[in-house]
């Protein structure tokens, strides 16, 4: 017989990806079991981990409520402390909220979307030949939709990709790579110009790696200004003042090859003459950006200044790029090129110079960029916690300088020790980046947090 009322069957419909049939994107909700949505295989609704990296392992849950007075079930949705949040009809979900027909659920601001829907099913029971046996109505299964036609945008996908090319397909790095490659071809036969192009490209790639890990947007012209500022300091009389203070007044005189000193003495000299001196020199542009940011109105102050540890890391590593480029292209490569050329000819000198150029700049991620980025973390942390500012700056300055000195001192002893110190420096920088992302006041807008920290 057929009852007067109708019961509601609820389901979630995934609408953010292309599927071949409607049954593949519909998930029925049971009135007796909660449905956890996430990337973990233990979830009731499992999403592809490669396609939906912004989704946490256990992102959200849909729970049934008890029967309402009109004999109908209802469902609520709760966020499970996901990294990127759950959005209901475009609003960030706080706590739990009851679902209504047609509600849009988004896992993350730009993640997969579900639509919550009810389907009315008549309360009819068919009495079989055996009394008391109830046969439920058979659900209607829609036949798969066949898509044999090919659209114009499928044949020419570049027309429909739009902003996704720049946001998801690394279009800008690709364009820069093509430009640098063309410049490398153009400068073949001009070794000095070619070394500048190769060094600049490797430095840009190394910095882009750190930038992506930080996940906070900073204008490109600010970052370039940081690198150029450090170069100008190295070319100015201010460098002579730094050398006089740290290597003449303080015990930081660098040993010459004929000197025979113990490792402890070498480490002390490197701590003052390389660590303390060079890290403070590279930090000068960061402090300049901080003071400039405080003196200009919003939104320029947020773009230029230092307001949190991520700002300090981004500006510090950019400063280190300028330092590394000028030190490598202006000092180390010319010296070794000239020395080898005098013994084996110009061709051999240029080859050895290029062999030195690549590891020095690429290795800056575990070298100058690591030390300066680590110190930049403490500068931003001091801004975030001003009451403890001087203590924080002291710890950061001496820690970064100690890592720097340890690298310089072990370089003349053993290659294995150099690897250990390099890995340690890289780990210090990465740990600072991870902690800075957690401390960031703008963590919800951080693209690295959203895509690299799913729970």
Buried (B, 14 or more C-beta within 10 A) or exposed (E): EEEEEBBBBBBBEBEBEEEEEEEEBBBEBEBEEBBBBBBBEEBBBEBEBEEBBBBBBBBBBBBBEEEEEEEBBBBBBBBBEBBBBBBBEEEEBEEEBEBEEEBEBBBBBBBBBBBBBBBEBEBEBEEEEEEEEEEEEEEEEEEEEEEEEEEEEEEEEEEEBEEEEEEEEBBEEEEBBEEBEEBBEEBEEEBEBBBBBBBBBBBBBBBBEBBBBBBBEBEEEBBEBBBBBBBEBBEEEEEEEBBEBBBEEBEBBBBEEEEEEEEEEBBBBBBBBBBBBBBBBBBBBBEBBBEBBEEEEEEBBEBBBBBBBBBBBBBBBBBBBBBBBBBBBEEBBBEBBEEBBEEEEEEEBBBBBBEBBBEBBBBBBBBBBBBBBBBBBBBBBBBBEEEEBEEBBEBBBBBBBBBBBBBBBBBEEEEEBBEEBBEBBBEBBBEBBBEBBEBBEBBEEBBBBBBBBBB
